[in-house]
Amino acid sequence: MEYAVGEFVEFIDNSNQRERRFGRIEAIVSLLLPQDSDHPQDALKMSRLLRHNELGIYCSRDRSRRGHKELWMIEEDYQIIPPNHIVGRVLVWLKDVSRPEFYDFQISEILYRDAATNRIQIRPVNLRHRHPSEYVVAPNPSPVGNMKVFKFMIDIYNDDFGTFRNVYHSLGGIYIQIGNMPFNLRKQLKNHFIVGFIPFGGHFDDVMRPLLQELHQLEKGVAMDMDNETVWVIASIGLVTADMPQGNDLCDVKKQGALYGCRNCLVPKDRLTDNTFDRIRGARFHHVTNEHFVQLQTLIDQGVTKAEINNFARRYGLRSKQGVLSSLSRDRHLQTPQDAYHAIAGKVQRFLNITFDLLNDNGKKAFVKYWRCFEKPSIWHRLPNPVTHLKSFMFSDALQLAMIMPFILKRFLAPSNIASADLATLCDRLSSSSNQRRSNKHVINDIISCWVIVADVAAHCFKLKMSQGDLNHLQEALMEEYGILIKVWYKMLYCQ
């Protein structure tokens, strides 16, 4: 019997071979076994469905009464199992979609772990990211039974750049890549394919609109000649990557300065630094956003005033009109991720500015002296003076400087190198956050510690390979960075 990704099945549990569990096939993966490392085996990534007696503190009388016909999704502890561990198919109704004629179980709630509290929480099933099998357009079968089938994932990149380094008018570039191309090939410049340029004052939608028909055809399947052979090619959108302003436009969310300006969640503007905000329950979900746009279109068709339309869009942090990519088969929020390169490098550039603003004239002279004689790797290109030419730094320049900033500051930074007013402000800030008087020496150590953790996060974000241990370390480092940046820099960023 064949099983498809996204189906619900009964399977044998890894930890207890006698136990049968219910779950969902999330993906098909390749598994390298120690005894046969040269030949990976197909395996299944399974999510688990819980019975009512496994809900712990959420096992209420009402849920127990519904338990004979109901299961609960849990978003952790995924298992990798061999295909022969599947016992059979199970019909499950997710209650945020249309009710099927026949089903064995129903699901109305999801258990998940809140990152801020590290505790299991529960939310309604309609607040979920739907599995790709639920919204991806099913491609047409190949016209010939034995025809080879090639599937491609197309990644779209959009970025603005100045035609010259300091020119105000800018161009927008649109590039595509083959997402399932091996990394060593994907990173080569020749494998970045230019779609076109967006002139100053132009729009992404205008440039992309001619390509939409071809992308829709590729989603359904197209016959192509390849190496004297006709093959069936299927392709769809993998990721759409852009910086903050453009990225919000591409997933139909208002700019980052709006009340709800995050493209991935509904965090209010006044809680952007609140680490207790539940980013999972408060996430943006593709199908919910679609419902809001249907409501918005209904208001437009009814001829309501422009003020009412703007109020509706403001309430949900959405643009008043969907972009051209909304017609493609994709999850606008999951498949338009935050650009880590811009986020990390932009943060580093901002802290370089703040750090240099803290220094007095003697401090800036001392920094330049120790920076010039610092032992830099020979493969690094020569950087201009960071104090006088920081505005002309590229992102790569800022990241290079971030790697050596802790060592340079350690060699020269002293209270006499910092402007007296800023030093007093930092002392007061750190003293109030720790409930004890902090000396000038403590302030210097906290500034250096801040740069240590910023450099550590940047280094781990851009590792070419990451183990589970690396991921855990990055998560811990990000939480530590959040704490120290709020403690050391909050007044410098928001209160002056």
Protein Blocks (a to p, Z undefined) as FASTA:
>chain_A
ZZdehiacddddfklmkbccddddfbdcddddfklmmlccddddddddddfklnommlcf
klmmmmmmcccdddehiacddfklpnbdcddddfkbccdfbdfbdcfbdcdddfklopac
dddfklccddfklmpccddddfbfklccdddddddddddddfbfklmbacdddddddfkb
cfklmmpmklpccfbdcdehiafklmmmmmmmmmmmmmnopcddeehiacddddddfbdc
ddfklmmmmnopacfkbmblcfkbccdfklmmmmkbcfklmpccfklmmmmmmmmmmmmm
nopafklmmmmmmmnopafbdcfklmpccdfklmmccdfklmmmmmmmmmmmmmmmmpcf
klmmmmmmmmmmpccdfkbccdddfklmmmmpcfklmmmmmmmmmmmmmmmgcfklpcfk
lmmmmmmmmmmmnopacdfklmmmmmmmmmmmmmmmmmmmmgfbdcfklmmmmmmmmmmm
mmmmmmmmmmmmmmZZ
